[in-house]
């Protein structure tokens, strides 16, 4: 009977995933090793080529210095012979100038071979120095009036020939050294090329294996991607919904707060104001109705009562103005902001610079109230936290918007600090965004604060 198929263990998919992950890591490790090998081979190849070029350049420079010395010696020899035959001072001057150059050229040649100065270099330098000394002696004899002798010229010619032979030998040695360096560099290039080709073939094989592995994992990644996309879309919908709800709630709470403030201000103005005014009138009537002897007894108490009533009326008026800015509704935004500035100046030793338009901007009552509250909140923050000495308030209307800027030179703050209390700033931001405007708050520790709000009109 045929055997029943053996059931696949439950942990087989997990084992396959682990094997697949392990093989992927192995391929990555091998790939990194091959990449490093290619880079090392390329670096060694480039380094060998650069070193060969450097040595070739050095040898060529040394050869140029030898050629230059050879030319100077031949030029000096020619000038010396011309002076000996013609006694023309021009030949002597040319020889002296060339002799100075010969000394400098000898110093350069000696410096070129300072680290590796062999017997050949030392012998070449001694021969050149002897030739130059021989020409100096010949020129001094001619200057002393001695007739030129054939031996002088013969010895000088022999010395020049000896120097030429040594010079040619040195040139041949330098050329052989350059040839050796070039040959060695070519061999290094060949070896590096073979290694690079081998590593490239191995990399291609590894690439084929990696593509095969990637094909096996593609379906799993696509499934995970679809799952993540659907989950992200769901989360984004929930975030948008919650954000919209919170925005609507914040707008509603702001409107309710302003309505409650307006209602409370009217109640205090109408009811409490009437009561305090009536109490003050009654106190005045009582004081006038008392007999003179009784009036003198209660005069001090009546005066204190009258002062208390006046203080209560003043307190009621200030609270009412804070709850419902009467100047804003009666005289407009500009006068209301000026009143805020004057009140801020009286309470703080701070210099306030105002840049306000002459005429009232044409904006809605809601926008005027928002701008007024932004200035009010900014002044409150400056008074509590800024420790500023100078404050600037600017209101600039444009054809399409109105721009409010409030800046101070206080201690500032770090906008990224998680411990920063942002309720006032959050209220300003919400008021601006409610009107579809733009808000820019810039600050840094020790750099003050700049608030720029732009509301469309």
C-alpha angles and dihedrals in degrees: 000000000000114000120248115249113266112246117246112247115251094241094053096102090050091049091049091051091050091049091048091049092047092050090049091053090048092052090048092051092049090047092052090049091051092046091051089048092052091048092048091048091048091047092050090048092049092044092051091049093048092048091050091049090048093051090046090052092048092049091047090050092050090049090051090052091051091049091049091051090048092052092048092051092049090047091049091047091052092048091048092052091046091052091048092051101039104019086220110162090217090068090050092050090049090049094050092050091048092047090058090052090048091057091051092046091051089053090051092049091048090050091049091058098033095113095041106025108162131185092268093057093046091048092049091051092048091049091050091048091048091049091050091047091049091053090048090054092048092051092048090052090052091047089053089057099253115148115248116259128211091232090063092058094042093052091046091051091049090050091050091050091049091051091048091054092050091045092051090048090052091049091051090050091051091048091050090050091051090048090051092050092049092048092049091048091051091051090049090050091052093050093046090048092054091049092047092050091049092049091046091053090049090049091052091052090049090049090055090051092047091051089052091052091046091053090054092052098042097086092050091050091049092052092048090046093053090047092049092046093052091046092048092050090052092049092047091052090050092047092049090048093048092045091051091048093049091046092051090046092050091048091048092049091048091051091046091049092051090046091049091048091050092047093047091047091052092048092049092045095047105032106024092037091052092048094050093045091049091048090051092050091048091050090052091048092048091051092049093046096053119096116256094254092049092044090058091053096053098031094105093048092046091051091051090047091051091049091049091051091048090049090049091051090049092048090048091051092049093048090046091051091050092050096041114015100220093190090057093056096035105038105013141247098302095056091043092054090047089053090051090051093050091048090048092050092052094053099043136041091234128128110232121198114198126196105184130157120253095232130050112262117239102245135130124273090246092054091047090052091048092051090047092050091047091055090045092051092045091052090049092053092046091050093049105037116003103075085203129167100194129039128183126201120188129178116184122176120205130185092265106024146010120236124208119191125184119179136170138182096229133127093287124199143242108264090204095054110120092205093060116117104231104175095111092045090046089054091050091048092050093050091051095046091047088067093044092252136140128251128196120184116183125182145138133183107286094004102091127233131282120193116189118182123181118192122186117236 
